[in-house]
Amino acid sequence: MRSHSIKLELLRNDDFEIFFQVRAKALMELIGKAMGKNLSLELIEDTGRC
């Protein structure tokens, strides 16, 4: 689960919205590291594409 950026405690809380937000942030950080860039979900939310 860790390798997929899934936190078990968030799944157990049965709160999809929080789970999704935390996982999206973790995935963006991984993508940013791979690209050598500082990515932010705020930029995506501002464009209405997320």
Secondary structure as the mmCIF struct_conf table of DSSP 4:
data_model
#
loop_
_struct_conf.conf_type_id
_struct_conf.id
_struct_conf.beg_label_comp_id
_struct_conf.beg_label_asym_id
_struct_conf.beg_label_seq_id
_struct_conf.end_label_comp_id
_struct_conf.end_label_asym_id
_struct_conf.end_label_seq_id
HELX_RH_3T_P HELX_RH_3T_P1 ARG A 2 HIS A 4
TURN_TY1_P TURN_TY1_P1 SER A 5 SER A 5
HELX_RH_AL_P HELX_RH_AL_P1 LEU A 8 ARG A 12
TURN_TY1_P TURN_TY1_P2 ASN A 13 ASP A 14
HELX_RH_AL_P HELX_RH_AL_P2 PHE A 16 MET A 35
TURN_TY1_P TURN_TY1_P3 GLY A 36 GLY A 36
BEND BEND1 LYS A 37 LYS A 37
HELX_RH_AL_P HELX_RH_AL_P3 LEU A 41 THR A 47
TURN_TY1_P TURN_TY1_P4 GLY A 48 GLY A 48
#
